[in-house]
Amino acid sequence: MNRFAFLSLYRSLTRHRLYAALNIGGLAVGIAVFLVLGLYARFESSFERWLPRNDGIYVLQTVWHLPESPFNGASPHTMGGLLEQMREDFPGLVGTRLRGGEKGGIVIRGGVASTEDVAQVDSSFFDVFDLPMVRGSGNALRQPSDVLISDTLARRYFGTSDPIGQMLTIAIDRTDNYRVAGVFKDLPKNSDFNITLLVPLAAKPPYDSWSHWGSTSLQTFLRFDKPEDARAFEQKMPSFVNRRALADLGKDAWKVHQLALLPITRMHLEPQGSASSSRKITVVTLGIVGLLTLLVAIVNYVNLATARSNLRAREVAMRKVLGADRSALVCQFLCEAVLTVGVAALLGLILAELGLPLVNAAGGLSLTIPYATVVPGLLVLTVVVGVLAGFYPALLLSRYPAAAVLASARAPGGGRAGTRIREGLVVFQFGLAIAFMVGTAVLVAQTRHVRQSDLGFKREGLMVVLSIRDSLVEPAQRRAVAEAIRKLPSVSTVTIANSAVGGSGENNADNVPLPGVAGAGPSLRWIVVGPDFFKVHGTRLLAGRLFDYAHRDDDAQTRTDREGYNIVINRRAISTLGFRSAQEAIGKTVGGDRPRTIIGVVEDMRFFSPREPNSATYYIHYREPEKASTSVVSARFTGDTRTTIDAVRAIWQRTVPQVPFEAETAESQLGKFYEADDRATRLFGIGAGLAVLIGCVGLWGLASYNTQMRIKEIGIRKTMGASSTDIARLLVGQFLRPVVLANLLAWPLAFVAMRTWLAGFDDRIALSPLFFIGGSLLATVIAVLTVLGQSLRASRAAPAWALRHE
């Protein structure tokens, strides 16, 4: 770089302060947005990459293909005994299983019970996962009474003393004493493994479904030395499933139940049929927003730099007269542009650092800037953008003949080609801005819709006692807790079921054969409910009646499958079972050898994420639901929420002191489903808002330049009788044309992007044309207001001044 580049940059910053602020500031904001959203995308795509040899680890997915089943799709969970069967058929297979994790067990120490992230794993766990150890080794897990704990947990329970050899009482399915045999480093935040304790997995846990094909109770991980080995193993799965699942799933089991390998580094974003698929769309969307915001800033910078450089034609001509050749001028312009972008990059990095705490707070994140990676990237970006911004002005201005420029009454403006280039850049810039506006409106409308839509039950004043589902709680204790809660003055109704708001409890489904229809029948979700279940939730009855004690067949607990029992179905199940209306379904019997008679039809109740399909469901009534394998208490209450929860906590601590208390309101449970989309909406809104701001800054600067170039024309028009309104209309109309054309780019882009995002929701809004019309009108208003000030000031100038102005 030569000294003229530094001198030109200094003059630009000091003599044209407003232009410098607009040009450098817009690019700096774009770089800051790109950095922040890029950091978010980088964090979300880095899960499990911290693991040594992560490229050889795969998670086994269970993939269901059942007609109308609520569980179709892939899940990163398998049945418990799958790995044992695989080792019998494939000797030498390296694998391990993991059960539990977040809040997977209870640690009892000093008479105090605490819920901890306990995971049960095979003794071969460290053959697959190389967890970094602080003390001890993974070989300790080969002893059934050993436990490995995280570094943070070791300090919490044992302080500065040596934890090795210390005893911990841990309750999972039962209470046992374990000896601390090792301490592993805390797992990083970019991990889906929420684990603070590792205990050996029992060889044959007491579950009837442990080796039943179709059940899912844990995660199975395999390690392969080469990708080719993984692909070869996966090709053997059809015959393996057909052979092993014959007894449980019948002939050709592979058609309905498949096994697939997924690299562990893709597990966070890619499993379909889960929240991860929507997470991937969100990450990709925000990454694209960051790139497009940077692109808008670059286009804005190039546009302003190109326009303003034409005003320097006389400077270039003077330099040519004084002996400068074309290569020196090109070098000067390029160096000046790179230096300017360098200043913008530095400011962008500062803005990103300052804004990161606000973004972390808005998005519930903990992002930091890795300077070792970011700084080299910014240097490359500086050179690339600087060359892009300086290339056209350098070539354009360096080719002007010095004599022609000095003899001209005005500086050259690049001609019609230059004008078209600038208009094209404005179209591109505002096209993205309009697409951002439409996208933000759709995201806000959808997130508001899922929070306010009718879920089929009354979410206000509903509480769920989650801790009662713990396997350490006896059925008698569940009943005692429910009865004590029912007696609280603020509680009106209590029920027990194996499912509750927020997806708590169990997820079960089975096929329901239909009379006169061949085949196993459609798959329906089934839920065991106790007395007053529908009353607690305020569910609307569509036809028939609800369960009661007057009908013996209502209590499935006292009936065998062959005897049959009564069921209640939801609205979605009407068509699934082949009925035309709710009334037609009443009294009909389905189920084949397991007769189930429909006595009532209720409104759909959405207990799960709005992204999950609201599946066809039938309800089974138990007089004593607390005896079910997993039960959750739900209570309808009035008055202060905190007071009621404290009263329930007191009951719990008296009745079940060995299990930590956990209860949430229905609104709090449902709020967990909305957090990711709320965070994405906030981040998208921030990026979109700043992109629009950058576009406005560029439009204002361009309007200022064009107005300055047309001062004499304005003076002549006013002399010929044009009014200030005519002049303002002329100048505003000049910029409205590219803004209007920008809709041709914005509408298809926004439509495709938003349709893809909304497809992830089962309950979603319609993609109304009002979103697109509103975005275009808002962009038009912003464009008019942006250039109106410049237009009015120019239109009010005295003709004599305008004609003398240079």
C-alpha positions, -999 to +999 in steps of 0.1 A: +000+000+000+013+035-008+010+067+012-017+081-012-041+053+000-036+063+037-039+100+028-071+094+008-086+074+036-078+101+061-093+128+039-124+107+033-129+102+071-124+138+080-138+158+051-168+136+044-178+125+078-214+116+071-205+096+040-178+077+059-202+070+088-228+056+064-204+036+043-182+022+070-210+019+096-233-001+073-206-026+065-195-028+101-231-037+112-234-063+084-201-079+096-213-079+132-245-096+123-227-121+102-203-129+130-230-134+156-253-156+135-223-174+121-211-182+157-246-195+165-246-218+134-211-229+142-220-238+177-251-257+167-232-277+141-203-285+164-221-309+188-200-340+197-171-329+175-151-325+207-151-363+211-118-379+201-122-401+170-158-388+166-157-397+129-160-434+137-189-432+161-225-439+149-259-439+167-283-466+157-317-452+147-350-470+148-370-461+117-408-468+117-430-471+087-465-478+100-498-467+085-510-435+102-487-441+132-478-412+155-443-426+158-434-428+121-399-415+113-365-420+128-356-420+165-321-423+179-333-449+204-335-487+202-347-516+223-326-525+252-314-559+241-305-550+205-267-548+210-267-582+226-284-597+196-261-579+172-230-592+190-243-627+186-248-623+149-217-601+143-188-612+165-162-585+172-188-556+169-177-526+190-206-509+206-222-497+239-255-486+253-266-455+272-297-452+293-308-421+312-288-389+313-306-356+322-323-361+356-318-398+352-313-407+388-312-396+424-281-392+446-288-395+484-260-380+506-263-370+542-301-379+541-307-353+513-319-365+479-309-346+448-319-353+412-287-357+391-279-365+355-271-402+359-266-424+329-263-462+329-237-475+304-221-508+294-187-517+306-176-512+269-185-475+271-149-463+268-143-486+239-166-462+220-163-429+238-129-415+249-141-393+276-112-372+290-105-383+325-093-361+354-086-391+377-090-428+373-098-446+340-128-460+321-118-495+331-134-489+364-168-493+349-161-530+345-170-534+382-208-533+389-204-511+420-182-484+404-193-449+395-176-422+375-185-386+383-179-353+366-153-328+379-179-303+390-199-330+408-168-342+426-161-308+440-197-303+450-200-335+470-164-340+482-149-305+482-111-306+481-108-341+494-099-371+472-132-385+457-116-418+447-129-446+469-157-425+484-192-439+485-224-425+469-259-438+473-276-436+439-313-445+432-324-453+396-347-483+395-335-492+430-312-478+456-276-490+456-243-479+470-215-471+446-178-465+450-163-435+431-136-450+408-129-421+385-136-384+377-141-372+341-140-337+328-172-318+325-188-323+292-188-292+270-220-272+262-219-284+226-230-319+236-264-336+238-251-359+265-263-344+298-243-366+321-226-360+354-226-396+367-219-429+349-229-462+365-228-497+350-259-509+331-274-541+345-269-571+322-307-578+322-327-550+337-362-560+350-382-548+320-406-570+300-399-549+269-361-551+272-357-575+242-391-569+226-388-556+190-407-524+187-398-510+221-373-482+226-356-477+260-321-465+254-295-454+228-271-478+211-238-466+197-213-484+174-178-477+164-162-485+130-127-480+119-137-468+084-168-454+068-168-484+044-172-507+073-202-488+086-219-489+051-212-526+048-227-532+082-258-512+074-264-533+043-267-564+065-295-549+086-326-559+065-318-596+068-309-592+105-342-575+113-363-600+094-345-628+111-345-614+147-379-596+147-399-624+132-416-634+165-426-598+175-432-581+142-439-610+118-427-617+084-410-589+064-404-569+096-380-547+077-409-531+059-422-516+091-392-515+114-357-505+100-324-498+116-301-470+102-267-456+112-263-419+118-228-403+125-228-390+160-218-355+148-251-352+129-273-365+157-279-330+171-295-317+139-306-345+117-329-372+132-362-369+114-395-371+133-380-353+163-372-317+175-338-321+158-352-318+123-368-284+131-335-274+148-316-280+116-340-258+096-336-231+123-298-233+122-297-232+084-322-203+082-302-182+107-270-190+089-285-178+057-298-147+074-262-139+085-248-145+050-275-124+034-271-096+059-234-095+051-242-096+014-266-067+018-239-047+036-213-055+009-237-045-019-245-013+000-208-006+005-200-013-032-229+008-043-220+038-022-183+035-030-190+033-067-213+063-067-191+085-046-160+077-065-173+094-096-171+127-077-133+122-075-128+122-113-111+156-112-087+144-085-078+115-107-073+138-137-050+161-117-030+131-106-026+120-143-015+155-153+011+153-125+025+121-139+005+092-123+000+062-146-031+040-147-016+011-127-007+035-098-042+049-097-058+014-097-034+004-069-043+035-049-081+029-052-078-007-044-056-001-014-079+027-001-109+004-004-091-024+015-081+000+042-117+013+045-131-023+047-104-030+073-117-002+095-153-015+090-142-050+099-125-038+131-157-019+140-178-049+132-157-071+155-161-045+183-199-043+177-201-081+177-182-083+210-204-056+226-236-070+212-229-107+220-241-104+257-274-089+245-278-117+218-270-144+244-296-130+267-322-127+239-315-162+226-306-181+258-271-187+245-235-186+257-216-177+226-181-163+226-158-151+198-129-175+190-104-148+179-080-174+166-105-184+139-124-151+134-094-127+129-079-146+099-114-149+084-119-112+088-086-105+071-096-126+041-130-109+041-113-074+042-092-082+011-121-097-009-147-070-001-120-043-006-112-056-040-149-059-050-156-024-038-125-008-054-123-027-086-150-010-106-142+026-095-105+020-101-110+008-136-137+034-144-119+065-131-084+055-142-095+053-179-110+088-181-089+112-203-075+139-180-082+167-205-118+157-211-125+156-173-109+189-166-127+206-195-161+192-185-186+213-166-194+183-143-178+152-131-186+120-151-211+097-135-204+064-151-230+070-178-261+049-183-242+017-175-232+031-141-267+041-133-281+007-142-255-010-121-264+011-091-302+005-097-296-032-100-277-032-067-306-013-050-331-039-064-310-067-050-305-049-017-342-041-011-353-074-025-335-091+004-348-064+028-384-071+018-379-109+021-366-103+056-396-082+065-420-109+052-401-136+070-400-118+103-438-112+101-444-149+094-422-160+122-438-137+147-473-147+136-465-184+138-449-183+173-478-162+186-503-186+170-488-217+187-489-199+221-525-188+217-541-216+197-568-239+212-550-270+225-582-288+233-578-283+270-576-254+295-539-247+301-545-220+327-547-232+363-534-267+355-504-282+374-484-314+367-466-332+394-437-348+375-417-364+404-445-389+410-434-408+378-402-418+395-398-456+397-389-453+434-424-440+442-447-468+453-483-470+440-496-465+475-475-433+478-489-421+445-524-425+457-517-409+490-501-379+473-531-375+449-556-377+478-537-352+498-535-327+469-573-332+463-579-319+498-561-286+493-585-256+494-571-242+461-574-276+442-608-285+426-599-317+408-571-342+406-564-371+382-537-397+375-527-408+340-497-422+322-495-390+300-497-353+308-492-319+294-456-314+281-452-350+270-446-363+305-452-400+311-453-426+284-457-427+247-474-458+235-492-469+203-506-501+189-525-513+158-563-514+160-578-540+135-610-528+119-641-550+113-643-561+077-609-546+068-579-568+061-546-562+079-534-551+113-553-518+111-541-483+117-518-474+146-532-452+174-517-437+204-532-450+237-533-433+271-543-448+304-564-423+324-578-423+359-611-409+372-617-372+364-591-370+337-613-352+312-628-330+340-593-319+351-583-309+316-617-293+307-620-315+276-650-309+253-672-340+247-682-343+211-704-374+212-714-402+236-703-402+272-672-403+294-660-430+317-679-436+350-681-461+378-717-472+368-704-492+338-683-522+346-668-524+311-653-489+316-626-502+339-600-518+317-580-527+348-605-554+357-610-567+321-589-590+300-580-583+264-603-611+252-632-598+273-628-563+259-634-529+274-647-495+266-626-467+252-629-430+244-614-417+212-604-382+201-616-363+170-585-373+149-593-410+154-628-407+138-615-407+102-585-429+111-609-457+122-631-452+092-661-433+106-677-404+090-688-386+122-684-387+159-719-399+164-714-428+140-685-440+160-704-443+192-712-480+201-689-494+174-664-521+184-629-523+170-598-542+178-604-577+164-593-603+191-590-574+216-625-559+213-627-522+223-660-505+222-662-467+216-684-450+242-673-413+236-655-389+213-636-359+228-618-330+212-582-334+203-558-325+231-523-314+221-500-324+250-469-323+228-449-300+206-468-280+179-443-295+155-455-330+162-486-343+145-517-344+168-522-381+164-553-403+166-556-414+202-578-437+223-581-435+261-583-465+285-598-460+319-582-475+351-599-472+384-565-473+401-541-457+375-514-453+401-506-489+395-496-482+359-459-484+352-456-446+347-481-423+363-483-385+364-506-364+387-524-335+371-544-310+392-568-282+385-563-253+409-573-217+415-555-188+431-518-181+435-496-206+416-466-204+440-488-209+471-504-240+456-470-255+445-455-249+479-485-267+495-480-296+472-443-296+479-450-299+516-473-329+510-446-345+489-419-341+514-440-357+541-451-386+519-421-393+496-390-378+512-366-401+493-375-385+459-368-348+451-400-328+444-407-316+408-439-299+396-447-274+368-477-256+355-491-266+322-480-232+307-445-238+319-444-273+304-457-261+271-433-231+271-404-255+267-417-265+233-417-229+222-383-218+234-363-228+204-387-211+179-389-180+201-351-178+202-349-183+164-376-156+159-357-131+181-324-138+163-340-137+129-357-104+138-324-088+149-307-099+118-335-088+095-340-054+113-303-046+109-303-057+073-332-034+066-313-006+084-283-012+063-304-010+032-319+023+043-285+037+050-274+028+015-305+042-001-301+075+018-264+078+007-273+070-028-301+095-028-277+121-014-253+114-043-279+114-070-294+146-057-260+163-057-254+151-092-287+166-104-285+200-087-282+219-120-310+199-136-332+208-106-323+245-110-332+244-147-365+226-140-375+252-114-366+280-137-389+265-163-418+265-138-415+232-120-428+234-084-411+219-053-437+192-052-429+183-088-392+181-080-398+160-049-421+136-068-394+132-095-366+124-071-387+101-049-401+083-080-366+076-092-359+054-062-394+039-059-389+021-093-361-002-081-379-007-047-410-019-066-389-041-088-373-056-057-406-074-050-400-096-080-370-110-061-384-108-026-417-126-029-406-159-044-376-160-020-397-153+010-425-177-001-401-207-005-383-200+027-414-195+048-432-224+033-403-247+042-401-234+078-439-237+084-439-272+070-422-282+103-453-274+123-484-296+125-504-266+137-494-237+115-508-205+101-517-200+065-491-182+043-514-153+036-507-128+008-511-101+034-476-109+047-461-101+013-483-071+006-475-057+041-438-062+036-438-045+003-458-015+016-436-012+046-405-013+024-420+014+001-428+036+031-393+032+044-378+040+010-400+071+006-391+084+041-355+076+035-351+097+004-379+123+011-356+145+032-330+148+005-357+154-021-374+182-002-342+199+006-331+198-031-366+210-043-366+240-020-332+253-032-332+286-050-328+282-088-300+308-089-280+289-063-286+256-080-274+270-114-242+284-098-236+252-077-207+230-087 
